Amino acid sequence: MKRRLRSFAQWTLVGVWCALLASWLVSFRFPHGNYITGLRRYGLWCDAGFIQFRYGTNSEIDFTNPGRWTIHEIGYSGNTKITWGRRGPRIVLAQWPPVQQAEFASGGEVPTIDGRTEFFGERIRIWGIPHWLPLAMLSPLIGSIMLCAWRQRRARRIAAGLCVHCGYDLRASPDRCPECGTIRTESPAPASPAT
């Protein structure tokens, strides 16, 4: 069971790496991502080679008491929903430094009674890392997983008496594979005697 779980975790990691690579290549042409929208908006957005983690708030001025107005957070919608696609403002980050912060604001500021200013409208805070950073960090691990898988497949084929290159059964021709022409260098493991 542990072996299967370990194998599942390894191939899941390989899948994540492949999805990151595909997202990186696609992000230059088609920005994409997910948003969880409710009172606040949380997003994972991929644009121009960057993975952006977004946090958005939406507020408005309450004019019920003129001169002493207050700002209330109104949110984005009444119920929580998950959306995918091209939604929200497009914010392209610079290619360097690797870890960046940005902010998008659409609204304004008003003075408060105590002399401060408060923002109203939509404000999105963004933290971005380039796709190449997690890809580079995971690449040695992915390489070792692929090398181990290749070695295990080769060992299984040798033990079963198959060609290591194409998998053809070599019991009838022990020196050379008749299918692909590979010269056999390893001998199959001897079968253990039955007791």
N, C-alpha and C positions, 0 to 999 in steps of 0.2 A: 504493500500500500504506500509506504514511504517513497519507494522508487517511482511509482506512478505519479504521486503528488509532486515529486521533484521534477519529473519529466514535464508534467503539465505546467509547472511554474516556469521552467526554462523556455518552453515553446511559447508561452504567453508573453514572456519578455521579448522574445524574437519578434512576435507579432506587434508588440508595442513599438519596437524599434522600426519595423517596416512601416507602421502607420505614421510615425513621426517623420520618416523620410518622405513618404508620399504627401503628407500635409505641408512639409517644407517646400516641396517642388510646386505644389498646387497653389500655395499661398501667394506667390508672386503674381499670378494671373487672376485667381478667384479668392478674395478674402472670405473666410468661413469661420464658424464657431457656434457655440451654444450660449444661451442666456437662460437664467432662472429669474423670472420676473414676478414680483409681488409688491410689497411695500418698498423694497429696495431691489436693485437689479445686480445680479452677480453673473459674470461672464468669463468664458474662456474663448479667446478670439485669436485667430492666426491670420496675419497680414504682413506681406512683404518680408517674409523670412523670420518673423518674430512671433513668439507665443505671448499673448497679452492676457493678463489676469485683470479683469475690470470690476469695479465696484461703483455703482451709481445710485444717487439719491435725487429726488424730485420734490421741490417745495414751492410754496406760494405765500404771498402776503395776505394776512387777514386784516381787512379794513373795517372791522366792526367798530373799532374805537379810533377815530381819526386822531393823528398826532401820537398815538401810543400803539401803533400797529405791531403785530407779531407775525412771525414766520412759522408756518406749520408744514410738516412733511406730509405730502399727499400721496406719495408713492406712484406706481405706474399702472396698477390695475387692482380691481377688487379681489381677485383670486390669483393664486400662484400658478404659473404655467411655464413650461420649458419650450423655448423656440430655437430653431436652427436656421442658419442662412445668413443673408446679408442684411442684418438689422443693426441700427445704431450708427454713430458717426465713424468715419474712417480716419484713424489716427496712425500715421506711418512714423515709426521710430527711426532714429539714425542707426547706421550699421555699427557704430562703436560709441560708447563702451558696451560690454556684453549685458550688464544689468542696468535697466533704466526705469525711471519714473516719469509719468506725464499726467497732465490733468486737462480735461475738456470741460468748459463751463459755458452754458447758454442761459442767460438770465441777467441778473443785475445785483447791485448792492444798495441797501438802504441804511441810513443812520438809525441807531436805536436811542432810547431815552438816556442811556448811561454813556453815550459818546462813542460807542463802538459802531462798526458797520457789520451787517449780516447779509449773507448771500441768499438769493432766492432763485429758483429755476432748477435746471438740471445740471448736476455736477458729476462727472465720471472721473474716478481716479484709476490710473493704469500703472501696472508694474509689468515690465516686459523683459523676456530673455530670448536670445536668438535660438532658432531650432538647432543650430549646429552644436550648441553647448551640451544639451542632454544626449544628442547623437554621439558626440565625441566621448562623453563620459561612459556611455553604454557599449561603445564599439569593442573594447578589449574583452568584455564579458560575452558579448554576442559572438565574437571570433572564437573564443574558447568553447562555447556551446556548440558551434558548428563543427569545430575540429574534433571534439569528442564524439559527436554524432557520426561524422565521417569514419572515424576509427572504429566505432562500434559496428557500423554497417559492414565495413571491410572485414572485421574479425568474424562476424556472423556468416558472411559469404565464404570465407576460407574454411570455417568449421563445417559448413554444410557441403563443401566440395564444389562450390560454384565459382565462376569467373568473377574476380574482384572488380572488373570493369563493367561488364554488361549483365552479370547474373546468370549466364548460361550454365547448364549442368555439365560438369567436366568429368563425370565418372567414366565415360567411354573414351575420352581423349585427355589423358592426364598431363600431357606436355604443353599443348597449345589449345587455345579456345577456337573451335571451328566457326564460331559466330563472328567474333571481332578480331581474332588473330593475336590476342594478348598471350605472351609467353608466361606460363605458370612458374612462379618462383617459390611460392609457399606451398607446403604440403598440408592437406587437411589434418585436423587434430584426430588422433586415433579414437575410435569409439570405446567407451568404457565397457569392460566385460560385465555381462549380466550375472548377478549372484543368485 
